[in-house]
Amino acid sequence: MLLPLALSFCALAAASPLVQKYRPLVLWHGLGDSHSSPGMLEFASLIGEMYPGIFIHSIYIEQDADADRKATFYGNVNSQVDMVNEQLNDIPELKDGFDAIGFSQGGQFLRAYVERYNDPPLHNLITFGSQHMGVSEVSECRRYDFLCQIARRAVKNGVYSKWAQGNLVQAQYFRDPSNLETFLEANHFLTSINNEVAPIDGRNETYARNLASLEHLVLVLFTKDVTVIPKESAWFGSAAEPDESDDSLTVMQEKILGSTTSGEETTIIPMRRQPLYLEDWIGLRTLDEQGRVILETCEGEHMQIGDCWKPLVKKFVGSPA
Ligand SMILES: *[C@@H]1O[C@H](CO)[C@@H](O)[C@H](O)[C@H]1NC(C)=O
């Protein structure tokens, strides 16, 4: 008696237009975190409360949580993004496309997925405190986080060495504006996704076409972020080359044209003044000119996310599937 009833209920539910089906969501955690940490599980469950029944996938490099956390420090980012592409392709729920949220470095890694693969396609990408223009310093570690401390020391020992660039995650988005030449030669991840090195046959147009196909790119900057240096990297800002910021005329122009100053000395080149943007190497300008790049802030230090995510998730996640 019960069984047929249950079956007919299922059939009814599937056929009913009243049952809301949401576009699936993919999450990519940050440095020192794992796909199944308490924080990530809680975040996923809060989104599940907002959109009952929404399908959520939390990206992993390793299924074991400790190994996954380790892979946020050690590994080859290009290979990790390749692997994630395969992982996403194996999930039937995602086959018609999805939205995604990237925390910290997970944000630029998701952008790499969009630019290189985007099949299945991403609709809205939200990145929180990500390092889209890299970092010019390696951030401090928590006191007893030895995994972090060892990785940090290794990065500081030779960030542009072949080994570091192939094996230390943070080194692969380290971009020192006072030594761009070495960065452009040594780096094979950030230079690539920012289309900053033009290969002989030009910049990769697939990257620009794919990024420009997003519905929205939502870039969230933490106002008191001292972990990401400079914090404006979350908005595609970067520190000016030292000779530029020493030139007072340039500094004046930067100020007039709307640059912000971070700390005492550093002049920040904002997104809309980056060559990457001006020449539209990655489709960012195309997106922005259509009003589809959303610059948002959260008050506080890096990843002090509080309730700041709620209006963004309300607006950019949970579209009808
Ligand atoms: C551009 O990127 C796509 C996607 O990663 C790749 O398949 C293609 O070979 C690249 N093209 C060039 C000219 O490097």
The ligand as an SDF file (V2000), in Angstrom:
LIG
                    3D

 14 14  0  0  0  0  0  0  0  0999 V2000
   44.4220   27.5700  -26.0590 C   0  0  0  0  0  0  0  0  0  0  0  0
   43.8180   26.9250  -24.9800 O   0  0  0  0  0  0  0  0  0  0  0  0
   43.0430   25.7850  -25.3240 C   0  0  0  0  0  0  0  0  0  0  0  0
   42.3380   25.3260  -24.0800 C   0  0  0  0  0  0  0  0  0  0  0  0
   43.2450   25.0860  -23.0250 O   0  0  0  0  0  0  0  0  0  0  0  0
   43.9740   24.7370  -25.9320 C   0  0  0  0  0  0  0  0  0  0  0  0
   43.2240   23.6120  -26.2900 O   0  0  0  0  0  0  0  0  0  0  0  0
   44.6840   25.3280  -27.1320 C   0  0  0  0  0  0  0  0  0  0  0  0
   45.6290   24.4230  -27.6320 O   0  0  0  0  0  0  0  0  0  0  0  0
   45.3820   26.6320  -26.7730 C   0  0  0  0  0  0  0  0  0  0  0  0
   45.8440   27.2630  -27.9750 N   0  0  0  0  0  0  0  0  0  0  0  0
   47.0810   27.7110  -28.1380 C   0  0  0  0  0  0  0  0  0  0  0  0
   47.3830   28.3860  -29.4350 C   0  0  0  0  0  0  0  0  0  0  0  0
   47.9430   27.5680  -27.2930 O   0  0  0  0  0  0  0  0  0  0  0  0
  1  2  1  0
  1 10  1  0
  2  3  1  0
  3  4  1  0
  3  6  1  0
  4  5  1  0
  6  7  1  0
  6  8  1  0
  8  9  1  0
  8 10  1  0
 10 11  1  0
 11 12  1  0
 12 13  1  0
 12 14  2  0
M  END
$$$$
